[in-house]
Amino acid sequence: MCLAVPARIVELEGDNAIVDAMGNRFRAKTTLLPDAALGNLVLVHAGFAISIIDEEEAKKTWQLIEQIDNFLETDKKVSG
Amino acid sequence: MLRRISIAHKLIDAACEKLGRPFNIMEVCGTHTVAIFRNGVRTFIPQQMNLISGPGCPVCVTDQRYIENCLEMAQRDDCIIATYGDMIRVPGTTGSLEKHRGTNVRVVFSAEDALVLAKENPNKTVILLAVGFETTAPATAVVVKEAAERGIENFCVYSGHKLVIPAMRTLLSNKNNNIDAFLCPGHVSIIIGYGAFREIVDDFGKVCVVAGFEPMQIIEGLAEICRLLTEDKKEVVSIYTAVVTEKGNQKAQQLLSEVFDSADGYWRGLGKIEKSSLVLKPKYEQFDAVKRFAINEQPYKDKSGCRCGEVLCGLIESPECKLFGNACTPQEPVGPCMVSGEGTCAAWYKYNRKRHTR
């Protein structure tokens, strides 16, 4: 369950970022992406940015997330 | 988009006709499994293209011994178990972690949250249940290093991390396997790079295509597999070019090799696989729950009649298990493939049950 969400880095201090995904803001680490910069769109998996992603790709995923009804009522399916 | 779908369809249909035989494509990623079911992909592909769900859901492939050990640790009042949400309802002989939730068990969103818990609870030992494939393991590596650097002693990790490629090799080493191609996991590939699948092509002559998770990616991924099969090209191709590179995330790989060694690991259904799990290096053993709690690692004998193991190897489809939809449902799951939101049985139950209710 390697779910990952595209999000924009809106604050960055060292490798501690605040990211914004579809209006939701949460903490994420950029340790795995040393070149990540403020304003970058990144793919976040389990609280860690794992890849830089472009605007078009991020939009596609956000649209997809909007469409997905909650598959089961398990919380925060993030591991994997 | 409709045009692209129609082109992909035509490619798939033409390829099936040209091949003139049934062929099997295995996906080894829970997110792919769900996306395939949710988008009804199985309903519109030609009959001779057979999609098989493989060992792609990390919670599902986690050996029952690991689950039982977690439940045992959850009884300890001197510890807090920090777990990702998908582990919480996996049943063991004494129930699931759910019953200790909020007290000895806390759901975390990130490995980093487990370190925060350790700082907030200096009198307890926080044990992070580190389950997941290569996508998740680098985060564990980061927090173990951080704990070591900052001297956070009341923190440790119970590593259940697994590696995808050794599992694929094990499936292919079984002479009875009938896999022609793999739809390879997109986010695992961000970390390991699509080049990592070359050994599957070289050693077993199978086609490997890395794809993302939107419907278009999956359909085009299947079309690409068809093209490679009909042209008899044994290759690795990534169509998830937006984020997957040939070499992957090198920083993540470097952290993995700095913190972990690969070791033999037990998988549900697949048994013991050489060098398929990640264990903390001796340098970090003070953060290893296995060392700290002298954890029992002997294989566990399951008596429930659950056939998740066979489902995970693609040997049976979920509805062939007698428990499916009867004794085992998402509300009252017997095996992990029914618990996890991305388990194969849960996907069958949610999207395809009507066709298969007996």
Contacts between the chains, C-beta under 8 A, distances in Angstrom:
chain1	res1	chain2	res2	distance
A	1	B	30	4.7
A	1	B	31	6.3
A	1	B	57	6.1
A	1	B	58	6.4
A	1	B	59	6.9
A	1	B	86	5.8
A	1	B	132	7.7
A	1	B	340	6.7
A	1	B	341	7.1
A	1	B	342	4.5
A	2	B	29	6.7
A	2	B	30	7.7
A	2	B	31	6.0
A	2	B	132	7.4
A	2	B	133	6.5
A	2	B	135	3.9
A	2	B	136	7.1
A	2	B	185	6.4
A	2	B	186	7.6
A	2	B	187	3.7
A	2	B	188	6.0
A	3	B	31	6.0
A	3	B	187	7.8
A	4	B	135	7.5
A	4	B	187	5.3
A	4	B	190	8.0
A	26	B	109	7.5
A	27	B	110	7.4
A	27	B	112	7.4
A	28	B	110	7.6
A	29	B	110	7.4
A	29	B	112	5.8
A	29	B	139	7.4
A	29	B	142	6.6
A	31	B	142	4.8
A	31	B	251	7.7
A	31	B	255	7.7
A	32	B	138	5.4
A	32	B	139	7.7
A	32	B	142	7.2
A	32	B	249	6.0
A	32	B	251	5.4
A	32	B	252	4.6
A	32	B	255	7.2
A	33	B	249	7.6
A	33	B	251	7.0
A	34	B	251	5.9
A	43	B	187	7.7
A	43	B	190	7.2
A	43	B	243	6.1
A	45	B	135	5.5
A	45	B	136	6.9
A	45	B	139	7.7
A	45	B	187	6.3
A	46	B	84	6.7
A	46	B	109	7.0
A	46	B	110	5.5
A	46	B	111	6.7
A	46	B	132	7.4
A	46	B	135	8.0
A	46	B	136	5.5
A	46	B	139	5.5
A	47	B	109	5.6
A	47	B	110	2.3
A	47	B	111	6.7
A	47	B	112	5.5
A	47	B	113	7.0
A	47	B	139	6.6
A	48	B	110	6.9
A	48	B	111	7.6
A	48	B	112	7.9
A	48	B	138	6.9
A	48	B	139	4.4
A	48	B	142	7.1
A	50	B	135	6.7
A	50	B	138	7.5
A	50	B	187	7.1
A	50	B	190	5.3
A	50	B	191	6.6
A	50	B	249	6.2
A	50	B	252	6.9
A	51	B	190	4.8
A	51	B	243	4.4
A	51	B	249	6.7
A	52	B	243	7.8
A	53	B	242	6.3
A	53	B	243	5.7
A	54	B	242	6.3
A	56	B	242	7.9
A	57	B	242	4.0
A	57	B	243	7.0
A	60	B	214	5.6
A	61	B	213	7.8
A	61	B	214	7.1
A	64	B	213	7.3
A	64	B	214	5.3
A	68	B	38	7.3
A	71	B	34	6.3
A	71	B	38	7.7
A	71	B	341	4.6
A	71	B	342	7.7
A	71	B	346	7.7
A	71	B	350	6.9
A	72	B	330	5.6
A	72	B	341	4.5
A	72	B	346	6.1
A	72	B	350	7.3
A	74	B	85	5.9
A	74	B	86	5.9
A	74	B	88	7.5
A	74	B	89	6.7
A	74	B	339	7.6
A	74	B	340	7.2
A	74	B	341	4.7
A	75	B	85	3.8
A	75	B	88	7.2
A	75	B	107	5.9
A	76	B	84	6.9
A	76	B	85	3.8
A	76	B	86	7.9
A	76	B	107	6.5
A	76	B	109	5.6
A	77	B	84	8.0
A	77	B	85	6.1
A	77	B	86	5.1
A	77	B	340	7.7
A	77	B	341	4.7
A	77	B	342	6.8
A	78	B	84	5.2
A	78	B	85	6.6
A	78	B	86	7.3
A	78	B	109	6.2
A	78	B	110	7.8
A	79	B	58	6.1
A	79	B	59	6.8
A	79	B	84	3.5
A	79	B	85	7.8
A	79	B	86	5.4
A	79	B	87	6.9
A	79	B	131	5.2
A	79	B	132	4.5
A	79	B	136	5.6
A	80	B	30	6.4
A	80	B	57	6.8
A	80	B	58	4.0
A	80	B	59	7.1
A	80	B	86	7.4
A	80	B	131	7.3
A	80	B	132	4.4
A	80	B	133	5.8
A	80	B	135	6.4
A	80	B	136	5.8
A	80	B	342	7.5
